[in-house]
Amino acid sequence: MSSLSVNPVATAHAATHYITIAAQTHQQALHSGIDFKPFADAAQSLVNRLAPANPEVAVPIPQLDIGQAPDGLRTVAWDGGVAVQAAYRHGGSQLITLFASEVDRFAVTEPQAERIGNVSVAYWQVGTTVYALCGEQPEKEILAHARDARMAWF
């Protein structure tokens, strides 16, 4: 019988890296006036950019309890590949972003939260897709949204 082992140091480093990138891109979106394409306009172009050889493959975006669909989407290049960043306006004004990207390692993890500077980040993984939900709201609030999104998969 073989056993599955996970290197917790390597796993922690990988998570720390992508959530740091997610927090940085959230700050850029918040303070740099970055435009997100409206969801309806962006959906097809994102599929084409992320999977030109196979348009059926795309980074899945979970449904959040803060809105039916993102207000806008954009792609973000990072050293792990290309991510999708979805923008939501919670309560009409507070920006919440969802960073989603494919990774090499398969895992299914529960959402966890950290504070990186002024940004609360809840992060989790489903299969080979990592997610980081970011906002300036308290960690507890961001984590609750992430848990609701993750539970929609099961």
C-alpha positions as CSV (number, residue, x, y, z in Angstrom):
1,M,0.0,0.0,0.0
2,S,1.5,3.4,-1.0
3,S,0.9,6.5,1.0
4,L,0.5,10.1,-0.1
5,S,2.8,12.6,1.4
6,V,2.8,16.3,1.2
7,N,5.8,18.5,2.0
8,P,4.1,21.2,4.2
9,V,7.0,23.6,3.8
10,A,6.8,23.5,0.0
11,T,3.0,23.7,0.1
12,A,3.1,26.7,2.5
13,H,5.7,28.5,0.3
14,A,3.5,28.0,-2.8
15,A,0.4,29.3,-1.0
16,T,2.3,32.3,0.4
17,H,3.6,33.2,-3.0
18,Y,0.3,33.2,-4.9
19,I,-1.7,34.9,-2.1
20,T,1.0,37.6,-2.0
21,I,0.6,38.1,-5.8
22,A,-3.2,38.1,-5.4
23,A,-3.0,40.8,-2.7
24,Q,-0.7,42.9,-4.8
25,T,-3.0,42.7,-7.9
26,H,-5.9,43.6,-5.6
27,Q,-4.1,46.7,-4.5
28,Q,-3.2,47.6,-8.1
29,A,-6.9,47.2,-9.1
30,L,-8.0,49.3,-6.1
31,H,-5.5,52.2,-6.4
32,S,-4.4,52.3,-10.0
33,G,-7.8,52.6,-11.7
34,I,-7.3,49.4,-13.6
35,D,-10.2,48.7,-15.9
36,F,-11.9,45.3,-15.9
37,K,-13.7,44.2,-19.0
38,P,-17.4,43.8,-18.4
39,F,-18.1,40.1,-17.6
40,A,-20.2,39.4,-20.7
41,D,-17.6,41.0,-23.0
42,A,-14.6,39.4,-21.3
43,A,-15.8,35.8,-20.9
44,Q,-15.2,34.7,-24.5
45,S,-11.9,36.6,-24.9
46,L,-10.6,35.0,-21.6
47,V,-11.4,31.5,-22.8
48,N,-9.5,32.2,-26.1
49,R,-6.5,33.7,-24.3
50,L,-6.2,31.1,-21.6
51,A,-6.8,28.0,-23.8
52,P,-6.1,28.8,-27.4
53,A,-5.6,25.2,-28.4
54,N,-8.7,24.0,-26.5
55,P,-11.5,26.5,-26.0
56,E,-13.3,24.2,-23.6
57,V,-10.6,24.6,-21.0
58,A,-10.8,27.7,-18.8
59,V,-10.2,28.6,-15.2
60,P,-13.5,28.0,-13.4
61,I,-14.9,30.9,-11.5
62,P,-17.0,29.9,-8.5
63,Q,-20.3,31.7,-7.8
64,L,-19.9,34.0,-4.8
65,D,-22.6,35.0,-2.4
66,I,-21.9,38.7,-3.2
67,G,-23.2,38.6,-6.8
68,Q,-24.4,36.4,-9.5
69,A,-21.5,37.1,-11.8
70,P,-18.4,39.3,-11.5
71,D,-18.7,42.9,-12.5
72,G,-15.6,42.5,-14.6
73,L,-12.7,40.3,-15.5
74,R,-9.1,40.7,-16.5
75,T,-6.1,38.4,-17.0
76,V,-3.0,38.8,-14.9
77,A,0.4,37.4,-15.9
78,W,2.4,36.1,-12.9
79,D,5.3,33.7,-12.6
80,G,2.9,30.8,-12.1
81,G,1.3,31.4,-15.5
82,V,-1.8,33.5,-16.3
83,A,-4.5,34.1,-13.8
84,V,-8.0,35.5,-14.1
85,Q,-8.9,38.3,-11.7
86,A,-12.6,38.9,-11.2
87,A,-13.9,42.1,-9.7
88,Y,-17.0,42.4,-7.5
89,R,-18.5,45.5,-6.0
90,H,-19.8,44.4,-2.6
91,G,-22.4,46.7,-1.2
92,G,-22.1,48.8,-4.4
93,S,-18.7,50.3,-3.5
94,Q,-16.2,47.9,-1.7
95,L,-14.0,46.1,-4.2
96,I,-13.5,42.4,-3.7
97,T,-11.3,40.5,-6.2
98,L,-11.0,36.8,-6.9
99,F,-7.6,35.6,-8.2
100,A,-7.8,32.2,-9.9
101,S,-5.1,30.3,-11.6
102,E,-4.2,26.8,-12.7
103,V,-1.2,25.1,-10.9
104,D,0.7,21.8,-11.4
105,R,-0.2,20.2,-8.1
106,F,-3.6,18.7,-7.4
107,A,-5.2,19.4,-4.0
108,V,-8.5,20.1,-2.3
109,T,-8.1,22.5,0.6
110,E,-10.4,24.4,3.0
111,P,-10.3,28.2,2.8
112,Q,-7.9,29.9,5.1
113,A,-7.4,33.6,5.7
114,E,-4.5,35.9,6.2
115,R,-4.0,39.7,6.3
116,I,-1.4,41.0,3.9
117,G,-0.9,44.7,4.5
118,N,-4.4,46.2,4.3
119,V,-5.8,43.3,2.3
120,S,-7.6,40.3,3.8
121,V,-7.0,37.2,1.6
122,A,-8.9,33.9,1.8
123,Y,-7.3,31.2,-0.2
124,W,-8.1,27.6,-1.2
125,Q,-7.6,25.0,-3.9
126,V,-10.0,22.8,-5.8
127,G,-8.2,20.3,-8.0
128,T,-5.5,22.1,-9.9
129,T,-7.1,25.6,-9.5
130,V,-6.0,27.9,-6.7
131,Y,-8.2,30.8,-5.6
132,A,-7.6,33.9,-3.5
133,L,-10.5,36.1,-2.5
134,C,-9.2,39.6,-1.6
135,G,-10.7,42.7,0.0
136,E,-10.1,45.3,2.6
137,Q,-13.0,43.9,4.7
138,P,-12.1,42.0,7.9
139,E,-10.6,38.5,7.4
140,K,-13.7,36.9,9.0
141,E,-16.0,38.4,6.3
142,I,-13.7,37.5,3.4
143,L,-13.3,34.0,4.8
144,A,-17.1,33.6,5.0
145,H,-17.5,34.5,1.3
146,A,-14.7,32.1,0.4
147,R,-16.3,29.2,2.4
148,D,-19.7,29.9,0.6
149,A,-18.0,29.8,-2.8
150,R,-16.1,26.6,-2.0
151,M,-19.1,24.8,-0.7
152,A,-20.9,25.5,-4.1
153,W,-18.5,23.0,-5.6
154,F,-19.7,20.1,-3.4
